[in-house]
Amino acid sequence: MTSQDIDPAQVGSAEGVPTTLRERAAAGLSLLIGIFVFYTSFFGAFETLIQRAGFVAMIVTMAVLLYPTAGKTRLRPLGIVLDLAMVGWVAVSAVYVIANFERIMVELPFAEPIDAWLGFGTLLVILELARRTASVVFPIIVGGMVAYAFFGDAIPGSFGHRGFGIYYITEVMFLSDRGLWGMLVSIASTTLAAFILFGALLLHTGAGQTFFDLSARAGGASPGGAAKIATIASGLFGSISGSSVANIATTGNFTIPLMKRLRYPAPFAGGVEAVASTGGQLAPPIMGTAAFVMAELVGVNYWTIVAVAFLPALLFYIGVFTTVHLVAKRTGLGQVDAADLPDWRAALDWRRLAPILAGIAGLAWGIWNGNSIQLTACYGMIGIMVAYTVATLTGGGTWAEVIATLIRAFRDGGKGVVIVGILLVAAQVFVAMVNLTGVGVAITSQILAFAGDSIWLIAVIMAGVCLIAGMGLPTSAAYVLVAAVFAPVLIQQGLDPVMVHLFVLYYAALSVITPPVCVAVFVASTIAQAPWLAVARDTLRLGGTAYALPMLFIAYPGLLLAGGPAEIALAIVSGTVFVMAVAALFAAQPVSRLGLVSPLFWIAVAGLALLHGCLPSLAALGLLILGFRLPEAPRRAAA
């Protein structure tokens, strides 16, 4: 594989010259959104409702341009009328709110019929666009919660409530900063949008290619080299892309064919890419955009979330990488030829590294100065743009090339906020209705009544709920839905809120690879041209450690930097032993002379690692080393 084989900075983001009126409008508006994000990041956001309402109007217009009604069918003229009506309705609502924002924030006005029409009409537009951009599941859930707020008085038992009228719900949803213009919308229009634009600039200025080349050099020459390239590259790319599906569609279009070219089984190739890309949702700094939402919901600094999430993300990839390595050795999966690996000097060329290092330096400068998150991201963007300009011009490039690249990056950044922005607007309405009806308290009471004081039983129930509730939904939306309703169950048991929310996030992210509704697996199987059930099987095997990892948060809070240095060190050792033992279990790693009993050996090691104290952890470490050092069973030819 050479550096010419892969250019992920251009995959799924670079676009041809717009030809139709709709394409030109989309290109212009996406650039405008990108500029809006950069401007408000540097100079600060506008007044609360002005910022949020203006942002919602822009992303609704953009979503309609990207996902039009009727497409190119014969009903397209009718679709154009409907799309224009949707955009017009939300535009009127946004202008109405902006014009009256002082009265809304100061007087808390009573709703009138026009407010109800504008509010519920805007909600219907948001739910329709959520259906187009994600799936029908999400708008059904949000719409169901709004209906629950209306008709709660007709529901018997602990889940019933007094019910709320249309005007009171309108006041919450439309004439306040709790519903359509709520906290999650603020996050989407400021911190989240700033980091999406930061990621777009980073990738367009060459970071994607550099990630691939460094990944190839790091893992390509060892057994299962192509799978290891996919694991490392998807982790690096996913840490800034913010979407499992986008990550698979980008990196998978290169890594999966590479694995198949080396005769790796197609389901295995799809499984590696699916699980590795999903881990990007859990790797700082963006974490599938959920880090910003989590910081607001928990009430802690964003950088605290980033720091706390680092060790679990590292363990996630240690588990996946170990599983891939053991399967590759056992089944004889080959490495990438040395002649096909990129040159170290090219991968580490200063012109390629300059935008990455300057972006990181900009972030560090903002953190050091104690600036806001969005201004910190803006410093990173400025660093990237300056470094890329210098690197391009000194390398023989032109100003036209620099400007064209930056325009493409701003357009992609503008497009990147659309889907997650639409979903967070809908999710904010869901959260508002949960808080209004008190359904979260009722569900918490029911779970506690069933599970009692057993934290582990509650955790297992929560994991199952997260996996089911998140199916078919993007990670950030799934996380918000589950965290709003179910996180209080574990928090009431005295567990740290950050730990609980990270626990919920992990299982919400894993829902995209959990059958039967496993969107990431569907995308990977399409690229691999393999049956999705076969890809799902290998995905679960390769990602087995990921499903067990969140339980370690409860056993070892030191993984989340809780406690002193000794507790954190013990958690790191125990966590590493645990994930490697579970990886060996799912990789069917044989232990010499144990034969069919080998799985019990790895289960025993993992169990010891879960026990508190230095002695069990050291014993587990010793057994782990012994298990890997003993002579292995003979290789087999097929996976």
C-alpha positions in Angstrom: 0.0 0.0 0.0 1.5 3.4 -1.0 0.5 6.8 0.0 -1.1 7.2 -3.4 -3.6 4.4 -2.6 -5.4 6.4 0.1 -6.5 9.9 0.4 -9.1 9.9 3.1 -9.2 13.7 3.3 -11.0 13.6 0.0 -13.3 10.7 0.6 -16.9 11.5 1.3 -16.0 15.2 1.6 -14.5 16.5 -1.5 -17.1 17.4 -4.0 -17.3 18.1 -7.7 -18.3 21.5 -9.1 -21.9 22.2 -8.3 -24.0 22.1 -11.4 -27.7 22.3 -10.4 -29.3 25.2 -8.5 -29.8 23.0 -5.4 -26.2 21.9 -5.4 -25.0 25.5 -5.7 -27.3 26.6 -2.9 -26.1 23.7 -0.7 -22.4 24.6 -1.4 -23.0 28.3 -0.6 -25.0 27.6 2.5 -22.6 25.0 3.9 -19.8 27.6 3.4 -21.9 30.2 5.2 -22.5 27.8 8.1 -18.8 27.1 8.3 -18.0 30.8 8.4 -20.8 31.3 11.0 -19.2 28.6 13.2 -15.8 30.1 12.9 -17.0 33.7 13.5 -19.0 32.8 16.6 -16.1 30.6 17.9 -13.7 33.5 17.7 -15.9 36.5 18.6 -18.4 34.7 20.8 -21.9 33.5 20.3 -24.8 35.9 19.8 -27.6 36.3 22.4 -28.9 32.9 23.5 -32.1 32.6 21.4 -30.7 34.5 18.5 -27.7 32.1 18.2 -29.9 29.0 18.6 -32.8 30.0 16.4 -30.6 31.3 13.6 -28.6 28.1 13.7 -31.7 25.9 13.6 -33.0 27.9 10.6 -29.7 27.3 8.7 -29.4 23.6 9.4 -33.0 23.0 8.5 -32.5 24.7 5.2 -29.3 22.8 4.6 -31.0 19.5 5.5 -33.7 20.1 3.0 -31.2 20.8 0.3 -29.2 17.7 1.1 -32.2 15.4 1.7 -35.0 16.7 -0.6 -38.5 15.3 -0.7 -39.2 12.9 -3.6 -35.6 13.1 -4.9 -35.6 12.8 -8.7 -38.9 11.1 -9.0 -41.9 12.5 -11.0 -43.3 13.9 -7.7 -40.3 16.2 -7.4 -42.3 19.4 -8.2 -44.6 18.6 -5.3 -41.6 17.8 -3.2 -40.1 21.2 -4.0 -43.3 22.9 -2.8 -43.2 20.9 0.4 -39.5 21.6 1.0 -40.0 25.3 0.5 -42.9 25.2 2.9 -40.8 23.5 5.5 -37.9 26.0 5.2 -40.3 28.9 5.2 -42.2 27.7 8.3 -39.0 27.3 10.3 -37.6 30.6 9.0 -40.7 32.4 10.2 -40.5 30.6 13.6 -36.8 31.6 13.9 -37.5 35.2 13.0 -40.4 35.3 15.4 -38.3 34.0 18.3 -35.4 36.3 17.4 -37.7 39.4 17.3 -39.2 38.5 20.6 -36.2 37.0 22.4 -36.1 39.6 25.2 -39.8 39.2 26.0 -39.5 35.4 25.9 -36.5 35.4 28.3 -37.7 38.1 30.6 -41.5 37.9 30.7 -41.9 34.1 30.2 -45.1 34.9 28.1 -48.2 32.8 27.9 -48.6 30.9 24.6 -51.2 32.0 22.1 -52.6 30.1 19.1 -49.9 31.5 16.7 -47.2 30.2 19.1 -48.7 26.8 19.1 -48.9 26.7 15.3 -45.3 27.9 14.9 -44.0 25.6 17.6 -45.6 22.4 16.6 -45.1 23.1 12.9 -41.4 23.5 13.6 -41.3 20.3 15.6 -42.9 18.4 12.8 -40.3 19.7 10.3 -37.5 18.7 12.7 -39.0 15.2 13.2 -39.4 14.8 9.4 -35.8 15.8 8.8 -34.6 13.5 11.6 -36.4 10.7 9.8 -34.6 11.6 6.5 -31.2 12.0 8.0 -31.2 9.1 10.6 -34.2 6.7 10.7 -37.9 6.6 11.5 -37.2 5.3 15.0 -35.9 8.5 16.5 -38.9 10.8 15.5 -41.3 8.1 16.7 -39.6 8.1 20.1 -39.6 11.9 20.4 -43.2 12.2 19.1 -44.3 9.5 21.5 -42.8 11.5 24.4 -44.7 14.6 23.3 -47.9 12.6 23.1 -47.1 11.2 26.6 -47.0 14.8 27.9 -50.4 15.4 26.4 -52.2 12.2 27.6 -50.4 11.2 30.7 -53.6 11.7 32.7 -55.1 8.7 30.9 -52.4 6.4 31.9 -52.9 4.5 35.2 -50.3 3.6 37.7 -46.9 5.1 38.5 -46.3 6.2 34.9 -49.4 8.4 34.7 -49.3 12.1 35.4 -51.7 15.0 35.4 -51.3 15.8 31.7 -50.5 19.1 30.1 -52.4 21.3 27.7 -51.2 22.4 24.2 -50.4 25.9 25.3 -48.4 24.9 28.4 -46.4 22.4 26.2 -45.9 25.2 23.7 -44.5 27.5 26.4 -42.0 24.8 27.3 -41.1 23.8 23.8 -41.2 27.1 21.9 -41.4 30.1 24.2 -38.4 29.2 26.4 -34.8 28.0 26.2 -35.8 24.4 27.3 -37.3 23.0 24.1 -36.5 23.7 20.4 -34.0 26.3 21.5 -32.6 24.4 24.5 -29.2 23.5 25.9 -28.4 20.8 23.4 -29.1 23.2 20.6 -26.6 25.6 22.2 -24.0 22.9 22.3 -24.6 22.0 18.7 -24.3 25.6 17.5 -21.1 26.4 19.5 -18.7 23.8 20.9 -19.8 20.9 18.9 -19.9 22.8 15.6 -16.5 24.3 16.4 -14.8 20.9 16.8 -16.5 19.5 13.7 -15.1 22.4 11.7 -11.7 21.8 13.4 -11.8 18.1 12.3 -12.8 19.1 8.8 -9.9 21.5 8.5 -7.5 18.9 9.9 -8.6 16.2 7.5 -8.6 18.4 4.4 -5.1 19.7 5.1 -3.6 16.2 5.0 -4.2 14.6 8.4 -6.2 11.7 6.9 -3.3 10.6 4.7 -0.8 11.0 7.5 -3.0 8.9 9.8 -3.1 6.1 7.2 0.6 6.2 6.5 1.5 6.1 10.2 -1.0 3.3 10.8 0.5 1.3 7.9 4.0 1.7 9.3 3.0 0.9 12.8 1.0 -2.3 12.1 1.3 -3.3 8.5 4.4 -5.5 8.7 3.1 -7.8 11.4 0.6 -10.8 11.2 -2.8 -9.5 10.2 -1.1 -6.2 9.1 -4.0 -5.0 7.0 -6.5 -5.5 9.8 -4.1 -3.7 12.2 -3.9 -0.8 9.8 -7.7 -0.6 9.8 -7.8 -0.7 13.6 -5.3 2.0 14.1 -6.4 4.2 11.2 -10.1 4.0 12.1 -9.2 4.9 15.7 -7.2 7.9 14.7 -9.7 9.0 12.1 -12.8 8.3 14.2 -11.4 10.3 17.1 -12.0 13.5 15.1 -14.7 12.4 12.6 -17.5 12.0 15.2 -19.5 9.3 13.4 -19.1 5.5 13.2 -20.9 5.3 9.9 -19.0 8.1 8.3 -15.8 6.6 9.6 -16.6 3.2 8.0 -17.6 4.8 4.8 -14.4 6.8 4.6 -11.6 4.5 5.9 -13.5 1.3 5.1 -13.5 2.0 1.4 -9.7 1.5 1.5 -9.0 -0.8 4.4 -11.7 -3.5 3.6 -10.5 -3.9 -0.1 -6.9 -4.0 1.2 -7.8 -6.9 3.6 -9.7 -8.8 0.9 -6.8 -8.3 -1.5 -4.6 -10.1 1.0 -7.2 -12.9 1.1 -8.7 -12.1 4.5 -12.2 -13.5 4.8 -14.7 -10.8 3.8 -16.8 -11.0 7.0 -13.6 -10.6 9.1 -12.6 -7.5 7.1 -16.0 -5.9 7.6 -16.0 -6.8 11.2 -12.6 -5.3 11.9 -13.6 -2.0 10.3 -17.0 -1.9 12.0 -15.7 -2.3 15.5 -12.6 -0.1 15.1 -14.7 2.7 13.6 -17.2 2.4 16.5 -14.3 2.9 18.9 -13.8 6.4 17.4 -17.0 7.4 19.0 -15.4 6.8 22.4 -12.0 8.3 21.7 -11.2 11.9 22.7 -11.4 14.6 21.6 -14.8 14.6 19.8 -16.2 11.2 21.0 -18.9 11.2 18.4 -20.0 14.7 19.6 -21.2 13.2 22.9 -18.4 14.6 25.0 -19.8 18.1 24.6 -23.3 16.9 25.5 -22.0 14.9 28.4 -20.2 17.9 29.8 -23.4 19.9 29.9 -25.6 17.2 31.2 -23.2 16.3 34.0 -22.1 19.9 34.7 -18.3 19.4 34.4 -15.7 20.9 32.2 -15.4 19.4 28.7 -11.7 18.8 29.2 -12.5 16.7 32.3 -14.6 14.4 30.1 -11.7 14.2 27.6 -9.2 13.3 30.4 -11.5 10.7 32.0 -12.3 9.0 28.6 -8.7 8.6 27.6 -7.8 5.4 29.5 -11.1 3.5 28.6 -10.6 4.4 24.9 -7.0 3.1 25.1 -8.2 -0.1 26.7 -10.9 -0.4 24.0 -8.3 -0.4 21.2 -5.9 -2.6 23.2 -8.7 -5.2 23.3 -9.5 -4.9 19.6 -5.9 -4.9 18.5 -5.1 -8.0 20.7 -8.1 -9.9 19.3 -7.0 -9.1 15.8 -3.4 -10.1 16.5 -4.4 -13.4 18.1 -6.9 -14.3 15.3 -4.3 -13.4 12.7 -1.6 -15.6 14.2 -3.9 -18.5 14.8 -5.4 -18.4 11.3 -2.3 -17.3 9.3 -3.6 -13.9 8.1 -0.7 -12.3 6.2 1.0 -9.0 6.5 1.4 -6.2 4.0 4.5 -6.4 1.8 7.3 -4.1 2.8 7.3 -2.7 -0.7 3.7 -1.6 -0.3 4.2 0.3 2.9 4.7 4.1 2.8 8.1 5.5 3.5 8.7 6.8 7.1 10.3 9.9 5.8 7.3 10.8 3.7 4.9 10.1 6.5 6.9 12.3 8.9 7.6 15.1 6.4 7.3 18.4 8.2 4.9 19.8 5.7 2.5 17.0 6.3 2.9 17.1 10.1 2.8 20.9 10.4 -1.1 21.4 10.3 -1.6 18.6 12.8 1.1 19.9 15.2 -0.1 23.5 14.8 -3.7 22.4 15.4 -2.7 20.7 18.6 -0.6 23.7 19.6 -3.5 26.0 19.1 -5.7 23.8 21.3 -2.9 23.7 24.0 -2.7 27.5 23.9 -6.4 27.9 24.4 -6.4 25.4 27.3 -3.4 27.1 28.9 -5.1 30.5 28.7 -8.3 29.1 30.1 -10.3 30.2 27.1 -13.8 28.8 26.3 -14.0 25.5 24.4 -15.1 27.1 21.2 -12.4 29.7 21.3 -9.8 27.0 22.1 -11.1 25.1 19.0 -10.8 28.3 17.0 -7.2 28.7 18.0 -6.6 25.2 16.7 -8.3 26.0 13.4 -6.1 29.1 13.0 -3.0 27.1 13.7 -4.1 24.5 11.1 -4.8 27.1 8.4 -1.6 29.1 9.0 0.6 26.0 9.0 -1.1 24.5 5.9 -0.7 27.8 4.1 3.0 28.0 4.9 3.6 24.3 4.1 1.8 24.5 0.8 3.4 27.7 -0.4 6.9 26.6 0.6 6.3 23.3 -1.1 5.6 24.9 -4.5 1.8 25.2 -4.1 -0.2 28.3 -5.0 -2.6 30.6 -3.1 -5.4 29.3 -5.3 -4.7 25.7 -4.0 -4.7 26.9 -0.4 -7.9 28.9 -0.8 -9.7 26.0 -2.6 -8.7 23.5 0.1 -9.9 25.8 2.9 -13.2 26.5 1.2 -13.8 22.7 0.8 -12.9 22.3 4.5 -15.4 25.0 5.6 -18.1 23.5 3.4 -17.6 20.1 4.9 -17.6 21.5 8.4 -20.8 23.3 7.6 -22.4 20.1 6.3 -21.0 18.1 9.2 -23.1 19.9 11.8 -26.4 19.4 9.9 -27.3 15.8 10.9 -26.2 16.0 14.5 -27.7 19.4 14.8 -31.1 18.2 13.6 -31.0 15.2 15.9 -30.0 17.3 19.0 -32.9 19.7 18.4 -35.2 16.8 18.5 -33.4 15.2 21.4 -33.7 18.5 23.3 -37.5 18.3 22.9 -37.4 14.8 24.2 -35.4 15.9 27.3 -37.8 18.7 27.9 -40.7 16.4 27.9 -38.9 13.9 30.2 -38.3 16.7 32.7 -41.8 18.0 32.4 -43.6 14.6 32.9 -41.2 13.1 35.5 -41.1 9.8 33.6 -37.4 9.4 34.5 -38.3 9.3 38.2 -41.0 6.7 37.5 -38.7 4.5 35.5 -35.9 4.8 38.1 -38.4 3.7 40.8 -39.4 0.7 38.9 -35.9 -0.5 38.2 -34.8 0.0 41.8 -37.9 -1.9 42.9 -36.9 -4.8 40.7 -33.1 -4.8 41.3 -33.0 -3.6 44.8 -29.6 -2.4 45.9 -27.6 -4.7 43.5 -25.4 -2.3 41.6 -24.3 -5.0 39.2 -27.8 -6.1 38.4 -28.8 -2.5 37.8 -25.7 -2.1 35.6 -26.7 -5.2 33.5 -30.2 -3.9 33.1 -28.9 -0.5 32.1 -26.5 -2.0 29.5 -29.4 -4.0 27.9 -31.6 -0.9 27.8 -28.8 1.2 26.2 -28.1 -1.4 23.6 -31.8 -1.7 22.7 -32.7 1.9 22.9 -29.7 3.0 20.8 -30.4 0.6 17.9 -30.8 2.5 14.6 -29.8 5.8 16.2 -26.6 7.9 15.9 -24.5 7.7 19.1 -25.1 11.2 20.3 -28.9 10.9 20.0 -29.0 7.4 21.6 -26.8 8.7 24.4 -29.1 11.7 25.1 -32.3 9.6 25.1 -30.9 6.9 27.5 -29.0 9.3 29.8 -32.0 11.5 30.3 -34.2 8.6 31.4 -32.0 5.9 32.9 -28.7 7.5 34.2 -30.4 8.6 37.5 -30.9 4.9 38.3 -27.1 4.3 38.8 -26.5 7.8 40.1 -28.9 7.2 43.0 -26.7 4.2 44.0 -24.0 6.7 44.9 -21.9 6.2 41.7 -20.1 9.2 40.2 -22.2 10.9 37.5 -19.3 11.1 35.1 -18.8 7.4 35.4 -22.5 6.7 34.9 -22.7 8.9 31.8 -19.6 7.3 30.3 -21.1 3.9 31.0 -24.3 4.9 29.2 -22.3 6.4 26.3 -20.3 3.2 25.8 -23.3 1.0 25.4 -25.1 3.6 23.3 -22.1 3.6 20.9 -22.0 -0.2 20.9 -25.6 -0.3 19.8 -24.5 0.5 16.2 -22.8 -2.9 16.0 -25.3 -4.9 18.0 -27.8 -7.0 16.0 -30.4 -6.9 14.8 -30.4 -3.2 14.0 -26.7 -2.7 13.6 -26.2 0.3 11.2 -22.4 0.2 11.3 -22.4 -3.5 10.4 -24.8 -2.9 7.5 -22.4 -0.3 6.0 -19.3 -2.5 6.5 -21.0 -5.5 5.0 -22.0 -3.5 1.9 -18.4 -2.5 1.4 -17.1 -6.0 2.1 -19.8 -7.6 -0.1 -20.5 -10.1 2.6 -23.7 -11.2 4.4 -24.4 -8.8 7.2 -25.0 -11.7 9.7 -21.5 -13.0 9.0 -20.0 -9.6 9.5 -22.1 -9.1 12.7 -20.7 -12.4 14.0 -17.1 -11.4 13.5 -17.8 -7.8 14.8 -19.1 -9.2 18.1 -16.1 -11.5 18.3 -13.6 -8.8 17.7 -15.5 -6.3 19.9 -16.2 -8.7 22.8 -13.8 -6.7 25.1 -15.8 -3.5 24.4 -19.0 -5.0 25.8 -17.3 -5.9 29.0 -15.2 -2.8 29.4 -17.8 -0.4 30.9 -18.3 -2.9 33.8 -14.7 -2.2 34.7 -15.7 1.4 35.5 -17.7 0.1 38.4 -15.1 -2.3 39.6 -12.2 0.1 39.1 -13.1 3.8 39.3 -9.3 4.5 38.9 -9.8 3.9 35.2 -11.7 7.2 35.2 -8.9 8.9 37.2 -10.8 8.6 40.5 -8.7 8.1 43.6 -4.9 8.5 44.2 -2.0 7.4 42.1 -2.0 3.9 43.6 -5.7 3.3 42.8 -5.2 4.6 39.2 -2.1 2.4 38.7 -3.9 -0.7 40.0 -6.8 0.0 37.8 -4.6 0.3 34.7 -2.9 -3.0 35.4 -6.1 -4.8 36.2 -8.0 -3.2 33.3 -5.2 -4.1 30.8 -5.1 -7.7 32.1 -8.9 -8.0 31.9 -9.2 -6.8 28.3 -6.3 -8.9 27.1 -7.8 -12.0 28.8 -11.2 -11.3 27.3 -9.6 -10.7 23.9 -7.9 -14.1 24.1 -11.2 -15.7 25.0 -13.0 -14.2 22.0 -10.0 -14.9 19.7 -10.2 -18.6 20.8 -6.6 -18.4 21.8 -5.5 -21.9 22.8 -3.4 -22.6 25.9 -0.9 -25.4 25.6 -2.1 -28.8 27.0 -5.5 -27.3 28.1 -7.2 -28.1 24.8 -10.9 -27.5 25.0 -10.5 -26.1 28.6 -8.6 -23.1 27.3 -11.6 -20.7 27.5 -12.0 -21.5 31.2 -8.4 -20.4 31.7 -9.0 -17.0 30.1 -12.3 -16.6 32.0 -10.4 -17.3 35.3 -7.8 -14.7 34.4 -10.4 -12.1 33.6 -12.3 -13.0 36.8 -9.1 -12.6 38.9 -8.5 -9.2 37.3 -12.0 -8.0 38.5 -11.2 -8.8 42.2 -9.9 -5.9 44.2 -6.5 -5.8 45.6 -2.9 -6.1 44.5 -2.6 -9.9 45.0 -5.5 -10.9 42.7 -4.3 -8.4 40.0 -0.7 -9.7 40.2 -1.9 -13.3 40.1 -4.0 -12.4 37.0 -1.0 -10.7 35.4 1.2 -13.7 36.0 -1.4 -16.2 34.6 -1.9 -13.9 31.5 1.8 -13.9 30.8 2.0 -17.7 31.4 -0.9 -18.3 29.0 0.7 -16.3 26.2 4.2 -17.7 26.8 3.3 -21.4 26.7 3.7 -23.1 23.3 0.7 -22.5 21.1 -1.4 -25.1 19.3 -0.6 -25.6 15.5 -2.0 -23.0 13.1 -5.1 -23.7 11.0 -5.4 -22.5 7.5 -8.8 -20.7 7.7 -10.5 -18.3 10.0 
